């Protein structure tokens, strides 16, 4: 399924807190919006296990957005080729026009990593010939995709 907008975050609730109003306005205007959280957000500092995900799912429902969660771990998100490839695959699969991501400001290392992961993934998503590169098979079965705009929230 294609989306007009893909927003990348480290944890469930990051996008909702930082740009929930923007997401609501864009979905009200008819844009299809996908949130990509790189981890479940566990262990949550101020909530019982699963509560953060439950709240993020409810927020997505209210905002009219869809969400996927990758299998990385809270507190250990780093910019790596493997993570860039996972996000690039989502970009190719969903073909967004716009991508939103966290800037590299702040103290949380997971949030800082999102900036470089996103930049790398957008670059990888637009390149062909992944079948010729060892380890590139994750993108070899999809067509290159180039977004129109990249925005940073925070």
N, C-alpha and C positions, 0 to 999 in steps of 0.2 A: 504494500500500500504506500502511496506517495503522500508526503506532507509538505506543506508550504514552508513550515518552520520547524527546525530541530534545535532544541535548547539542551546544552550539555552541562551537567553538574556533577559534583562529587557525591552528594548525599541527597536522599529524599528530604525535601523541605527547602533546599537551597534556592531553587528557582522560584518557588512559591513566595518565599520571603523577599527575595530581591526584585522580582519582576512579575509578581502575581497579577497586579493591575494591568500591566502590559499584555500578559497572556490572555486575560479576560477580554480586553478590548480587541485583540487580534482575532480571537475565536468568534466574538460577536460580529466582527466584520466578515466572517466566513472563511477565515484561514484555518487550515488543518494544522494542528500543533502537536508535536511529539516532544516529551521530556525524556532525556536519557540520563539516568542516574548511574554513576559508575559503580556504586556499591549500595548495600542495604542500609548503611548507616548504623550498623551494630558493632560494638555495644554502644548504645546511646547513653550519653552522660546523664541526662535528666529524665529518662523514661524507661519503662519496663520493656523487655524484649518484644519486638514487633509493633510497638505503639507508634514509632516514627513512621514506619511503612504504612500502617493503617491510616494515620493522619494525612500522609502524602497522597494516598489513593483517594481519600475523601476530597482533598483539595483539588486533585485532578478532575474528579467528577464535577465539582462545583465550577471550576474554570473552563470545563469543556475540552480538556486536553487528554491525549493518550500518554502513557508512560511505559518505558521499559527500564529494567535494571540489569546492569552487567554484573559479573561475578567477581568484582574486585573487593578489597577489604578496607573498611574504614581505618584511617590512620596510616595506611600503607600504599596509597595511590601515588604512583610515580610515572613520569613520562618515560615510556618505553616503546620500542618498535611494536611489540605485541599489542599494547593498548592502543597505539595509533592505528594499527591495522583493524582492530575490532571496531573502533569508531568510524574509520574510513568505510568499512563494509556497511555500516548503518547509513552513512551518507549516500553511498551508491544505491543501496536498497530503497531508501525512502525519498531520494532526490529532492531535498529541500531547496528552496530558493534562498532562504536566509538561515543562518546559524547564529545562535546566541551562546555565549560561554562566559564563565567567570574570568575576570582579569587576574593578573598575578599579584594583586595587592592583598594585604591581610597577613595574619600570622599562621593560619592553618596550612600545613604543607599539602594536604589534599587539594585545597582550593588553588594554591599556587600551581600545582601540576596540571590543572585543567587547561590553563592557557596554552602551554606547550603541546599537550596532547591534541587539543583542538586544532592548533596551527598545523601540526604534522599530519593529522588525519585529513584535513581539507586538502593539503598538498598531495598526499597519497591518493585520495579519492579521484583526483582528476588525471592521474597518470595511467597509461596503457602498459601492456606487456608484462604484467605481473607473473604470468606463467613462465617467464624466462629467468625469474629470480628465485633462488632457493629460499623457501619460507613465504613466498609471495602467493601461494595457492589460495589463501583466504580471499584474495581479491580477483583471482584469475577467472572466476566464473561470473563476474559482473562487469558491466560497462562503466567506463569512466564517467564521472559526474562532477561538474564545476558549479559551485554555488554562485549566487549573485552578490550577496552581502554577508559580512561577518560583523557581529555586534558583540560588545563586551558589557556585561552588567556589573554592578558594584562600583 
